Amino acid sequence: NFAEGLKSASPVRFCGVGVGEVKTLEVKSEDGIPVVYVYTKIENGINIPEGSRFIVNSLSLFGEKYLEIIPPDYAVDSYIKDKDIVRGVDPVLLFNVLSGVHQAVSKLEGFIAGDNSGVSLEETIVNINGVAKDLRGLIADIKGKEGTLGMLFYDDVLYEKIDEFFQDIKDNPWKLLYKPAGKRRK
């Protein structure tokens, strides 16, 4: 349902290894709900097991988005075929979680201060439960090493990439000003 900045030519990785690229993205409507279709080109000979998870991830904290394919942690004997459609895992949007926390805390502060203005304790508890559920999902993703935050906390490659990036900028500051020939104004 949400492509989180994925774009054409973004890498596709399987078990952390580059195996292809995103060709195009398309937003379609299914029963009045927008859904993002991501079309990819995967190298020949790569067998992706059925039951694999498809998530949008980031190469670093500020890095390029890519499509990560994570195989199931059990043995399989069937694989995704060319032209098959699979459902990706929707990311837990940090903005939504933080927004929910803010709303719940604001309502709780108002309730405690005596400004109930139509907000019942039951509504406040329901809101807090919803936020807690979102936080549990976010924490589960982090502990499961999934999504951008999970990779941020557990993937040493992320730290190494950031370190390499800053070292490269220190060694080659001109790269900040370089613009490929095809993108220069004429």
trRosetta pair geometry for C-beta under 8 A, 3 or more apart (Angstrom, degrees):
i j d omega theta_ij theta_ji phi_ij phi_ji
1 33 7.6 -46 -123 157 108 111
1 34 7.4 99 -154 95 74 73
1 35 6.2 -61 -103 -118 59 63
1 36 6.8 108 -164 12 12 93
1 90 5.1 5 36 -104 102 122
2 36 6.9 114 -96 3 6 134
2 56 7.9 -107 109 22 74 142
2 90 6.0 77 29 -147 98 89
2 91 6.3 -94 84 38 119 92
2 93 7.0 -45 124 -63 171 116
3 6 4.4 -104 173 39 99 104
3 25 6.0 46 -119 -149 163 145
3 36 4.5 -140 -48 168 106 168
3 38 6.7 142 -118 -70 113 114
3 56 6.2 128 -172 -74 46 152
4 56 4.3 157 54 103 122 147
4 65 6.2 171 111 -132 88 143
4 91 5.6 44 -59 15 143 147
4 148 7.9 -156 171 -31 145 125
5 56 7.5 138 53 169 72 137
5 65 4.5 151 97 -26 96 149
6 10 5.2 -105 -158 24 74 166
6 22 6.2 143 170 -70 105 169
6 25 6.5 136 104 -78 98 142
6 38 6.5 -15 120 -111 146 132
6 56 5.1 -110 -49 -124 118 122
6 65 4.8 -117 -83 121 56 129
6 66 7.4 108 -118 -115 93 11
6 67 6.4 57 -132 -59 138 87
7 10 5.4 119 57 -37 57 109
7 22 6.9 144 100 87 29 139
7 25 6.8 -88 -130 -1 37 133
7 65 7.2 101 5 62 77 114
8 22 5.8 -136 -125 109 33 96
8 23 6.5 -14 -137 156 89 24
8 24 5.6 2 -96 -100 108 45
8 25 6.7 -128 -55 -1 73 88
9 21 5.7 -14 -145 179 37 130
9 22 6.6 -43 23 66 16 82
10 21 6.6 151 76 -160 37 77
10 22 4.4 19 51 18 88 125
10 64 6.7 179 -131 165 87 103
10 65 5.7 -31 -136 93 141 77
10 66 5.1 -174 167 -108 99 55
10 67 6.5 103 111 -12 115 84
11 18 5.4 -65 -162 -123 123 100
11 20 7.6 129 -166 86 56 43
11 21 5.9 -55 -113 -105 37 73
11 22 7.8 -1 41 -5 9 85
11 64 7.4 78 12 120 101 126
11 66 4.2 -17 69 -128 86 126
11 67 7.4 -153 104 34 50 69
12 18 7.3 99 73 -152 50 59
12 19 5.8 -69 103 69 93 78
12 20 4.1 -14 55 74 124 88
12 21 5.8 -152 0 -81 93 16
12 22 6.3 134 -53 -48 98 65
12 40 5.1 76 -70 -153 152 134
12 41 7.9 176 14 64 139 50
12 42 6.4 -85 101 -93 147 79
12 66 6.7 -172 -84 -179 26 93
12 67 4.7 -16 -114 68 75 106
12 69 6.9 31 177 -15 92 110
13 16 5.6 0 165 -142 127 15
13 17 6.0 146 -158 63 84 26
13 18 5.6 -46 -98 -85 79 43
13 19 6.5 115 -133 12 29 86
13 57 7.8 -58 44 51 124 130
13 66 5.9 55 -5 136 105 132
13 67 7.2 170 25 87 66 54
13 68 5.2 -18 68 -113 101 66
13 69 6.8 -169 94 23 49 75
14 17 5.9 -35 67 61 68 84
14 19 4.5 4 9 2 110 145
14 42 7.8 60 -38 -142 131 117
14 46 6.1 142 21 -170 161 128
14 48 6.3 -116 -123 -97 134 98
14 69 4.5 -19 -106 67 74 114
14 71 7.5 54 -173 -39 91 96
15 69 7.6 -35 -21 87 53 79
15 70 7.4 108 -83 -121 50 50
15 71 6.5 -10 -66 2 98 106
16 68 7.6 13 -78 -139 48 106
16 157 7.8 145 -158 -2 124 163
19 42 5.6 11 133 -151 103 83
19 43 5.1 -114 -172 19 71 105
19 46 4.8 92 -166 -104 133 161
19 69 7.7 -55 46 34 133 127
20 40 5.6 85 121 168 133 104
20 41 5.0 -165 -164 95 113 57
20 42 4.1 -86 -42 -104 153 43
20 43 5.6 -149 -67 -19 86 69
20 46 7.5 -122 -31 33 111 157
21 40 6.9 -180 96 -152 31 79
21 41 5.8 0 56 53 73 95
22 25 6.8 8 170 -52 126 92
22 38 5.9 -59 -134 -171 111 101
22 39 7.2 100 -166 75 67 50
22 40 5.5 -53 -106 -100 49 79
22 67 6.0 119 -65 -10 106 125
23 39 4.7 -57 61 107 106 96
23 40 6.1 163 0 -120 88 19
23 41 5.3 89 -55 -23 112 97
24 39 4.8 11 55 48 80 117
25 36 6.1 -13 -170 -171 105 101
25 37 6.9 156 -159 82 52 55
25 38 5.4 -14 -107 -105 83 66
25 39 7.3 -159 -78 19 34 76
26 36 7.4 147 77 -158 40 54
26 37 4.6 -15 63 59 92 105
26 39 7.3 38 1 -15 105 108
27 34 5.3 -6 -175 -166 108 108
27 35 7.2 150 -156 73 59 35
27 36 5.6 -32 -98 -98 70 65
27 37 7.6 -177 -86 17 20 76
28 34 7.4 147 79 -151 32 57
28 35 5.5 -28 68 64 82 89
28 37 5.8 36 0 -15 114 116
29 32 6.2 4 -179 -113 110 17
29 33 6.8 139 -157 62 66 31
29 34 5.9 -40 -97 -91 67 54
29 35 7.3 136 -116 16 17 82
30 33 5.6 -36 70 63 74 86
30 35 4.9 12 8 -3 116 133
37 85 8.0 -48 -133 -135 103 110
38 67 6.4 155 146 -88 152 143
38 88 7.2 48 21 -41 127 141
40 67 6.6 -104 -87 62 137 157
42 46 5.2 -112 162 65 110 131
42 48 7.2 -67 -157 -26 166 125
43 46 5.2 88 71 -17 84 119
47 79 4.6 -64 -169 -128 92 153
48 52 5.3 -71 175 4 95 158
48 69 5.8 -51 -133 166 125 148
48 71 7.2 -152 -156 -90 62 92
48 79 6.1 117 67 -164 45 92
48 80 4.6 -22 84 34 103 115
49 52 5.4 125 71 -47 73 99
49 71 4.9 71 34 -144 118 103
49 72 6.0 -101 106 22 132 94
49 76 4.1 115 -157 57 122 147
49 78 7.3 91 -155 82 68 51
49 79 5.7 -69 -104 -107 38 69
49 80 7.4 56 110 -11 11 84
50 76 6.0 -176 50 -170 77 143
50 78 4.7 -5 7 99 129 97
50 79 6.3 -155 -26 -117 78 15
50 80 5.9 140 -81 -57 64 69
51 71 7.7 54 91 -168 85 59
51 72 4.0 -6 119 -42 117 136
51 74 7.7 -41 119 56 155 99
51 76 6.1 -170 32 -88 125 142
52 69 5.3 21 158 -178 134 92
52 70 6.2 162 -166 79 81 42
52 71 4.9 -44 -104 -107 98 46
52 72 6.3 -109 -80 -26 46 72
52 80 7.1 -73 27 -23 119 127
52 86 7.5 -1 70 -169 89 160
53 69 7.4 160 80 -156 46 46
53 70 4.6 -12 57 59 97 100
53 72 7.8 111 -19 -75 83 63
53 88 7.9 80 -180 -152 63 52
53 89 5.2 15 -170 -29 106 128
53 146 7.8 -36 119 -127 149 128
54 67 6.4 -9 -168 -173 92 102
54 68 7.5 157 -153 81 43 51
54 69 5.7 -12 -101 -103 71 72
54 70 8.0 -165 -70 22 27 73
54 86 5.9 118 -11 109 137 120
54 87 7.6 175 42 107 115 32
54 88 4.1 -82 93 -110 104 79
54 89 6.5 165 70 4 52 78
55 67 7.6 153 80 -157 34 56
55 68 5.1 -20 66 62 85 100
55 70 6.9 11 11 -1 110 113
55 88 6.6 142 -86 -171 35 96
55 89 4.8 -26 -85 57 90 112
55 91 7.0 102 -159 -75 95 86
55 146 6.2 -173 -80 -169 174 97
55 147 6.3 -104 177 -78 138 58
56 65 5.7 -1 -177 -173 102 113
56 66 7.5 157 -154 80 59 29
56 67 6.3 -39 -100 -100 59 59
56 68 7.5 137 -127 16 10 84
56 88 7.4 46 -27 175 82 142
56 91 6.2 -69 56 -40 99 125
57 65 7.1 151 81 -154 34 63
57 66 5.9 -28 67 66 83 78
57 67 7.6 116 21 -133 82 12
57 68 4.3 33 0 -16 130 126
57 147 6.8 -168 -105 -146 77 23
57 148 6.2 160 -150 -75 57 62
57 151 5.9 85 -161 -24 116 151
58 61 7.3 73 121 -114 135 9
58 63 5.2 132 170 69 88 87
58 64 7.1 159 -152 82 66 32
58 65 5.6 -41 -96 -98 70 59
58 66 7.5 137 -107 19 22 76
58 148 4.6 35 16 -116 114 105
58 151 7.0 -179 58 69 74 140
59 63 3.6 -103 69 135 87 143
59 64 5.0 25 10 53 124 79
59 65 7.9 -129 -6 -75 80 14
59 66 6.3 69 -51 -3 89 119
59 158 7.7 164 156 -112 42 74
59 161 6.2 -137 154 169 90 166
60 63 3.4 97 37 -24 81 125
60 158 5.5 145 -118 -153 63 77
60 161 4.8 -137 -75 103 118 124
60 162 5.2 147 -155 -66 130 84
60 165 7.0 -67 -19 -18 178 146
61 152 6.3 75 -89 -115 82 113
61 158 7.2 95 -36 -180 73 113
61 162 6.5 33 11 -88 105 130
63 161 6.9 0 -70 133 151 138
70 146 7.6 -79 -13 -109 163 97
71 76 7.8 -133 -172 13 106 129
72 76 6.3 95 51 -42 122 123
76 79 7.4 123 119 -71 121 61
80 84 4.8 -137 -167 60 86 147
80 86 6.3 -39 -120 -51 138 130
81 84 5.0 109 58 -37 68 114
89 146 7.5 -49 111 -180 154 135
91 141 7.9 84 -150 -141 66 160
91 147 5.4 121 -133 -123 97 116
91 148 7.5 30 -144 2 138 96
92 96 7.6 -122 179 61 64 115
92 97 6.6 43 159 -45 103 122
92 134 6.6 147 -161 -166 117 78
92 137 5.0 160 -91 119 143 111
92 138 4.7 -145 113 -83 149 74
92 141 5.8 -157 16 -9 123 151
92 147 6.8 -37 32 -98 85 168
93 96 4.3 76 81 4 104 107
93 97 7.1 179 93 -9 56 83
94 97 5.6 -55 -151 36 37 112
94 98 6.1 30 156 -14 70 108
94 138 7.2 95 -99 -125 69 135
94 149 7.1 124 -73 -49 121 130
95 98 6.0 -59 -145 42 28 106
95 99 6.0 30 156 -21 65 110
96 99 5.7 -54 -143 37 28 113
96 100 6.3 30 157 -19 63 107
96 134 6.7 -134 115 -149 97 146
97 100 5.9 -59 -153 36 28 110
97 101 6.5 29 151 -19 64 105
97 131 7.0 106 -160 -152 65 75
97 134 4.5 -175 -109 139 86 125
97 135 6.1 119 -158 -75 121 64
97 138 5.7 12 -86 -43 161 145
98 101 5.5 -50 -147 34 35 113
98 102 6.3 37 153 -21 65 104
99 102 5.7 -53 -149 35 31 113
99 103 6.4 29 154 -17 65 106
100 103 5.8 -53 -145 37 31 110
100 104 6.2 28 158 -17 65 108
100 127 7.2 -170 -171 -176 86 84
100 130 6.2 -119 -165 112 135 102
100 131 4.3 178 130 -97 111 90
100 134 5.8 102 53 27 155 155
101 104 6.0 -60 -148 39 28 108
101 105 6.2 24 157 -17 65 110
101 131 5.1 125 -80 -157 59 136
101 135 7.7 77 -73 -62 113 117
102 105 6.0 -58 -145 39 27 107
102 106 6.2 28 157 -21 64 108
103 106 5.8 -55 -147 35 29 112
103 107 6.4 25 157 -15 64 107
103 127 6.4 -114 112 -171 102 134
104 107 5.9 -57 -148 38 30 108
104 108 6.2 29 154 -19 65 109
104 124 6.9 113 -154 -162 75 69
104 127 4.4 178 -101 129 93 110
104 128 4.9 128 -165 -81 137 64
104 130 7.8 -175 -71 61 129 93
104 131 5.0 -90 -10 -17 151 146
105 108 5.6 -55 -144 39 31 112
105 109 6.2 36 155 -22 65 104
106 109 5.8 -53 -149 33 29 111
106 110 6.5 27 153 -16 63 107
107 110 5.7 -56 -150 39 32 112
107 111 6.2 34 152 -21 66 106
107 119 5.3 -153 -157 -170 104 154
107 123 7.4 -104 175 112 148 100
107 124 5.0 -167 124 -110 118 93
107 127 6.2 68 47 58 150 160
108 111 5.6 -52 -145 36 32 113
108 112 6.2 30 156 -17 66 106
108 124 5.5 121 -81 -165 71 127
108 128 7.2 62 -62 -67 127 120
109 112 5.9 -57 -146 38 29 108
109 113 6.1 22 156 -14 65 112
110 113 5.8 -60 -142 42 28 107
110 115 4.4 -77 -167 79 85 102
110 116 7.3 140 136 -93 94 23
110 117 6.9 -57 167 28 132 107
110 119 6.4 71 95 46 124 146
111 114 8.0 60 173 -57 28 14
111 115 7.5 -87 -70 67 23 59
111 116 6.0 54 -120 -104 66 68
111 119 6.0 -104 -73 102 99 115
111 121 6.5 121 -163 -91 145 68
111 124 5.6 -40 -30 -63 156 157
116 119 5.6 -147 -173 56 59 73
116 120 7.4 42 -169 -88 112 38
119 123 5.6 -120 -161 75 69 132
119 124 6.2 74 160 -55 107 96
120 123 4.8 102 56 3 79 98
120 124 7.1 -142 98 -3 45 86
121 124 5.5 -55 -151 37 36 114
121 125 6.3 35 152 -19 68 105
122 125 5.8 -55 -148 37 30 109
122 126 6.4 33 153 -20 64 105
123 126 5.6 -53 -148 35 32 113
123 127 6.4 33 152 -19 65 105
124 127 5.7 -54 -151 36 31 112
124 128 6.4 29 152 -17 65 106
125 128 5.6 -53 -145 38 34 111
125 129 6.2 39 152 -22 66 103
126 129 5.6 -52 -148 35 30 113
126 130 6.5 34 151 -21 63 103
127 130 5.6 -52 -151 33 32 113
127 131 6.5 30 152 -16 65 104
128 131 5.7 -53 -148 38 34 110
128 132 6.2 38 151 -22 66 106
129 132 5.5 -53 -146 37 32 114
129 133 6.4 36 153 -23 65 102
130 133 5.7 -51 -150 32 31 112
130 134 6.6 30 151 -16 63 103
131 134 5.6 -53 -151 37 35 112
131 135 6.2 34 151 -18 67 106
132 135 5.6 -54 -146 39 32 112
132 136 6.3 37 152 -23 65 102
133 136 5.7 -50 -148 33 31 112
133 137 6.6 32 151 -18 63 103
134 137 5.7 -54 -153 36 32 112
134 138 6.4 32 150 -18 66 105
135 138 5.5 -52 -146 38 34 112
135 139 6.1 32 155 -17 68 106
136 139 5.8 -55 -143 41 30 109
136 140 6.1 34 154 -22 64 106
137 140 5.6 -52 -145 35 29 113
137 141 6.4 32 154 -19 63 103
138 141 5.7 -54 -153 34 31 112
138 142 6.5 30 150 -18 64 105
138 149 6.9 19 -173 59 91 155
139 142 5.5 -51 -147 36 35 112
139 143 6.1 31 155 -14 68 106
140 143 5.8 -55 -142 43 30 107
140 144 5.8 22 158 -12 65 114
141 144 5.7 -62 -138 47 26 106
141 146 4.6 -93 -158 75 76 100
141 147 4.6 15 169 15 128 129
141 149 6.6 77 107 65 110 106
141 150 5.2 -115 146 -45 73 120
142 145 7.7 29 174 -75 31 30
142 146 7.8 -87 -57 50 18 65
142 147 7.6 -59 -71 63 52 110
142 149 5.1 -52 -92 119 96 106
142 150 4.7 -165 -124 -88 34 70
142 153 5.6 46 -166 23 99 147
142 154 7.9 147 180 -19 64 110
143 150 7.4 -66 30 -119 21 103
144 150 6.2 -44 76 -125 62 147
145 150 4.5 138 -160 165 21 113
145 151 6.8 77 -176 -77 72 50
145 153 7.8 -128 -109 73 65 92
145 154 4.5 -78 -112 67 100 154
145 155 7.2 115 -160 -50 105 88
146 150 4.5 73 48 24 32 163
146 151 7.9 -17 179 -37 11 79
147 150 4.9 95 54 11 73 105
147 151 7.0 -142 97 -3 36 90
148 151 6.0 -61 -149 40 27 107
148 152 6.2 34 152 -28 65 107
149 152 5.2 -49 -145 31 35 119
149 153 6.5 24 160 -12 66 105
150 153 6.3 -63 -151 39 28 102
150 154 6.1 -21 169 20 66 117
151 154 6.6 -82 -131 56 24 83
151 155 4.4 -10 -166 3 71 134
151 158 5.7 129 146 -55 91 138
152 155 7.3 -2 -50 36 11 95
152 158 6.0 -140 -114 145 41 166
155 158 4.5 86 91 -9 102 105
155 159 7.8 176 104 -2 63 79
156 159 5.5 -51 -159 37 50 111
156 160 6.1 48 146 -19 75 106
157 160 5.5 -58 -146 42 34 113
157 161 6.0 38 154 -24 68 105
158 161 5.8 -53 -146 33 27 111
158 162 6.5 25 156 -16 62 105
159 162 5.9 -57 -150 37 30 109
159 163 6.2 30 153 -18 65 109
160 163 5.6 -56 -146 40 31 113
160 164 6.1 33 154 -20 66 106
161 164 5.6 -52 -144 38 30 112
161 165 6.2 36 153 -25 64 105
162 165 5.6 -51 -148 32 31 115
162 166 6.5 23 158 -11 64 105
163 166 6.2 -58 -148 40 28 103
163 167 6.2 26 155 -16 64 111
164 167 5.7 -60 -145 41 29 110
164 168 6.0 32 156 -23 66 108
165 168 5.8 -57 -150 35 26 111
165 169 6.5 24 153 -16 63 105
166 169 5.6 -51 -146 37 35 111
166 170 6.4 39 152 -20 65 102
167 170 5.6 -51 -149 35 34 113
167 171 6.2 25 154 -12 66 109
168 171 5.8 -59 -143 44 30 106
168 172 5.8 -29 172 35 68 107
168 175 7.0 -16 143 31 99 159
169 172 6.8 -78 -123 66 21 68
169 173 6.2 55 176 -100 65 57
169 175 6.6 -113 -110 61 62 116
169 176 6.6 59 -141 -51 101 106
170 173 7.2 2 -141 -60 17 87
172 175 4.7 55 122 -18 107 112
173 176 6.0 -30 -178 11 61 113
174 177 5.7 -65 -165 43 53 105
174 178 6.3 67 140 -44 78 100
175 178 5.2 -40 -140 14 42 122
179 183 5.4 -117 173 87 97 106
179 184 5.5 124 108 -78 118 78
180 183 5.0 70 66 16 86 105
180 184 7.5 -138 96 -28 42 84
181 184 5.9 -42 -153 5 36 117
